[in-house]
């Protein structure tokens, strides 16, 4: 194998990247033509796109190419699941300098492929271009299987707010990494490779979820979008979160209240859904708040234990 | 309006970009949620992704943001059409430095929106991220309307090769621009803003096209993919191309044979399709070659007037 993308060339790279891709039943035409053809048996297709840029969303010295691939795929596939859909396919645009080792690109694709496998999707197409900075742009597609999409706009006063997946683990891992440590391993791993609960999205839709969102920017920030879209107030109950002992230990060591990680840490891609209060939720869901009528427009927001949450609620990609 | 993306912030920018987007009948859920929902009445969805990077695919001093938007959308929508599908929706990932003027991003979106309108599609979602270099990554979706997708692999000996749209105009325009001129205007415009014949894609499929491709890297290069996928030899007849007098004049002025532009110039996004020889083609199609059996593997290629075409056949994004 040639050592760099510049030596291998565009078409060699595409061949290298697509050679080992498996196909699923949904893939009617895979990579290699002008466009791919994917089954959309529902008669609607769910689509989302997200871009990761080196230095902002990942660092090559902190994450392997494989982990960047897992993470890039996960954050898009989680968005599909959070609509109540099952991921079916993914397209990749990779930008990189000619000096990038071919192995980096191949391992990235291995990570994307493996995360797709977890989610039940397949890579069906892509593009590779030369750029100064490495970036990975992914578009994911999904199928609703006859269910109505669960948006951010359906939360109603009286509903309960529940989460499934991990919360604050990635943020704790990032804190550890940014201080030069590489353990505790579980948290560092969670930062490098999130594990979104893909199946919980369609399951929540089937359980009658009224609103749903993927937690990518932090629970308070993301639920803020639900509150705004639904015109409601959402109150989180800090005592109902599960703070693992090890997370509490890290918090103590670095002087951070772990509740901060749970409420504002993004990138774990937990799924947060709003349900009618009488919904019988499977054990993997944890009720962490409830929905209230907002008496005034200023009440359309997220509170924690009845009070405004006044630290920075999330991540703005241009101002931070 | 704030002057730069950094001043406006991520969420302000998203609001600015999505505020003026129209919706089409196919858009069941537009921008603003975890993912969009688009009608896929055929039960299959056609999907493609392409990325444009500043300095490689466009220059801000040569093209307006509006034209970059038109071009970025066009090259993706043309890929959908070249499968025989009708474009339905488009997703955008915009990467830019914080210093980028907000007006540039807004005008880019205007261009994407207007090109979508021409093609019958709508912008349904996207992502904005901060990066050192401006890049525009687009994913386009389309619907086959009950037709089989027309791939690169179906060309058979005896078929004829036909094109519709513009060929070599963008390349002639680029030559003019790169020598510091801004006219003839028609060619400079063609380079800045291609006009793919979107409707010709589904029409060709309905006429029984056996293979089809969007001409983005040059006719010889792109037909090379058809020859390879179909296992045939394709011979182009240089005398059958329409070389406008003004293109011949530019060629003479700059010392380039305009046939070179027609055979190797990309980015016009003409559509090239292969048809059974007895197909009655509408006037907008021009037959420019035919398909032959390849006696040996080395004959699986494109020839021009029976001879190998021995100058650089196209564009490789990493080696050139």
Interface residues (C-beta under 8 A of the other chain):
Chain A: X5 X6 X8 X9 X10 X11 X13 X28 X29 X32 X33 X34 X35 X36 X37 X38 X39 X40 X41 X42 X43 X44 X45 X46 X47 X48 X49 X50 X51 X52 X53 X56 X57 X79 X80 X82 X83 X85 X89 X91 X92 X93 X95 X98 X124 X125 X126 X127 X128 X129 X130 X131 X132 X133 X135 X137 X139 X140 X141 X142 X144 X149 X151 X152 X153 X212 X213 X214 X229 X316 X317 X318 X319
Chain B: X5 X6 X8 X9 X10 X11 X13 X28 X29 X32 X33 X34 X35 X36 X37 X38 X39 X40 X41 X42 X43 X44 X45 X46 X47 X48 X49 X50 X51 X52 X53 X56 X57 X79 X80 X82 X83 X85 X89 X91 X92 X93 X95 X98 X124 X125 X126 X127 X128 X129 X130 X131 X132 X133 X135 X137 X139 X140 X141 X142 X144 X149 X151 X152 X153 X212 X213 X214 X229 X316 X317 X318 X319
